[in-house]
Amino acid sequence: LELMCDCAVGGALVCIADAEAFQQVFATRVSDSLWSRSCTRSADQGYMTDLLRGIHVRDARFVEAFREFTRHTSDDRWPSDHPDERARGKPKDGAMLLSSEGYRVQCSAKLLGLAPAASWANVGTKHEAALACAWAIPGSFVFVKSDSGPLHLIVKQMSELHVFFVHSKN
């Protein structure tokens, strides 16, 4: 919650769940072009996932990387003059999947094949993806924020989705 309230300077989708819950929902590759069910793909060729490997969410390196990842740019990409050459020109897009232990499972993840769980009027695809994520991933807490909008928490209880407005100082 702190990460989203204090550090998300732009839009973000963060899903927190047990690592096993992510494995249960997202398939492994059957072949180069075939997946057996819902899957994730990296939006940035694994840059953020590699960068945050083994770094806890409360670590200052994680916080700064997340802040920069959510900072809006004119083309939603890392700047071409970014100090880390691996980031240059890569998309700042996708969901952050975090284990309940506080470590990244996957970053900059495209969430593919999740069934629409509900509709949410007057919001974009990030919010719809957040609903689907909360519905599909057991025990998850999904935080979603648009570049200019408020922060929301989405949880599934029994067979219902609950969306909460989270007051943030940002």
Beta strands, then each sheet from edge to edge (+ up, - down):
strand 1: 12-17
strand 2: 39-42
strand 3: 95-99
strand 4: 104-112
strand 5: 141-145
strand 6: 151-157
strand 7: 160-166
sheet 1: 2+ 4- 3+ 1+ 5- 6+ 7-
end
